[in-house]
């Protein structure tokens, strides 16, 4: 995708915020192996720790890439629509998501909310994320309502996917709940920083 026009800086700013969200969620969801003194004293255990740590780092990276995939695709589509002065093709975005049929409606709602949110930010006047948000949502309550809508759409999508997930066990449920909770926490803390 070519990133051109006056929307370029805002696109990059919003993308960086989405990457920060992904990093925050990954850090909360993926357990970091702990190094203890005996691992340093017994070299074979340190080697084991090192391999666990490398696996942790790879897991973080993979999670972040997967977590941001749809968000980035939607942001790119919104940017291009503004550059070309055209409407975002939400149906094409939903189709590109490769989501099971039973969850498509929930996925479509989430994509629609992302489109509206990203469009507002890219059309706003500002030089950083905070100023873009304040230009769109002059009151903290307005911004929190939009964030609640995003959190709800994400939660509804996860619930729509639940019945068809392979290996749906207590750990999977806990991981999904941790993702939802940490994303909401990140957004809430960001709102506190901005307002």
Beta strands, then each sheet from edge to edge (+ up, - down):
end
